[in-house]
Amino acid sequence: RIFYSATNAPTVGYGPGIALQTGNSSSPGSPQTRVVIAGVAESVTASSERTALVITTPASAGSGSQTERFRITSNGRVGIGATNPNVDGLEIRLAAPVLRFQESTTGGDKRLDLGVTSGGQAYIGANQSAQSIEFQTTGSPRMTIGSGGNVANGEDSYITSCPSCAVNMVLAQGGDG
């Protein structure tokens, strides 16, 4: 069990933390900090203190300065690369972020990526060997995009050539859209 108690008045900013260090091969007596897990006071009043949990790593190889990589705020928001997450849930703020769901029992080559390129283009991708993307409602396929880019409506055959099919598919479905 690790316990730390500070006797001074709390202030906004980084508080005590746990530093994970390793030896430096060129200077074995000089450990380098690899990861810091710390509490951060987000706001302090006379009657309360709101704190976040933060994980930092070195800004670059051999750097002595730390960069915040992960934060859980006092209101439960989670940020990766976001020091002040603005959404309820998870916010990933990186140069070209990707959220990957990868299946691991059949060799790990089945995956779905949700991302944004460094140029700002959002994408949904099944970027591996000949996989399709299937859109479902109530557990049944409603639209499939095959690995070659062809589209199938529900369980029908792929549409290979039909300039007006996008309109026809919407009109044929009817219902609540």
Buried (B, 14 or more C-beta within 10 A) or exposed (E): EEEEEEEEEEEEEBBEBEBEEEEEEEEEEEEBBEBBEBBBBBEBEEEEBBBBBBBBBBEEEEEEEBEBBBBBBBEEBBBBBBBEBEEEEEBBEEEEBBEEEEEEEEEEEBBBBBBBEEEEEEEEBBEBEEBBEBEEEEEEBBBBBBEEEBBBBEEEEBBEEEEEBEEEBEEEEEEEE
